[in-house]
């Protein structure tokens, strides 16, 4: 009986460990695992394995072995890590933020690691400043969505629903600051009401411009006022805008005599 109980407990433990491992094997996504000894002078080049454990660093196709601490590098292509002691970059969150300096040209810095995306993940979110990042998984570029903008950083997300439970290389190619990478069970939200309203206004503006051009060709004096007034009324009705706006527009049209 005791042997069976022990065997069952071991089986449960192994299954639990396997399940946990399958959920996610990525590490140090928020860069808080940096091993930087106290008193390290700014400008020190740290081993990449200490500054960014779990990540492999690149400049173009070349692997970087050193990461600068608390300095920016001007025209020298390099990745650096910054804490509150930095005179140049303050962490976007937590204790550390990673900066990617890009010199003039077409060669970019990147960080990457191989891991398994959690089975329940639907998006990957992160903080960014100064650059528009490129995110790849398994060599496939993921579509980028801007979730929010704050004075300190922007919050981006990519859809990983189709890759949940899969193992592959996660790569960030960027010029700027990067921090707080995290998988989320939340899907990327649909465009908000404000964004849709803005799109509607843009479409309406284009249609009115077309009507303006046609009307001016037909009659440069009175016909434009009448046609534009009628067409604007139709569009406003179609988009459920207030009829008061139509009345205001029509009252604003100069009467022709």
Steps between C-alpha positions, in 0.01 A plus 500: 500500500778745596690415181194575289442830681862609448485397135181701451649808665811479282285466188296806599818699567651407163178587321487835678858582406439402138187715487680799651788459258262478207327823604803721441875457492587862423695677772601848606237665282502809722884517520488493881736199520805711410810406702671836547727528807439804722743782429548408135620820326288640216657413167601151608448238232337202668483144368171463317425190705511714817328811373223319310472140626298282266540730201736483203601843369570589138618785283386397156598132469790532743455391859592752768684377806511829690222730626572858609386613844334838554647670192384581151742445220441769242577361156632171635250219450449342839238377743502647850316443827401783730390538860414798719868603510508572128540863393350424159213253535263439787329159527156486345397265780671300773877525544633454147420605144685395184606758240586430137725758337483507124765675288417646159447217255289190464653268761292457815551357846283218628449269796358150474436183695340163435206396712143373509205737484249427779209289383245760612682804359320716247728802491850614586520850644796725573613858564691696237636851456666682210468218247255282311602141578487194282392182678553155354417151620641199321628731226153641431439869553201572723255782440545789742219681680530817707294457818575823684737794521624663820748784554765242593445223243265335253338161558502265202365150447524222244253219445644159597174304507607285206831414667374409847677189630765512226875524547711738295726803501353827626691795358475876552670728247477860610663838532401655831399374844334167581355369825232296677442226242215276614264240360132564558183294476324809368453540128604820328193726527305605195534864386323725748201724437724802469712336233192392305352849528824647366491257209139598429589869498789435263275308260236773524762763423612312189142467377429868555818586311378294207162669507670838518704433186199371306283787612755763405517354151122499467440851622749719680231711666170356618492131409785413734312637801190298420678174409739513792215574739292204378790255490625603841151438635498148357839413649413643838178301501687184397751542778227590754638840575270762650257658256587830664838485327321472165279795578800704605683416179200591288450830683866579439467466124487835328171540322527567131289768347 
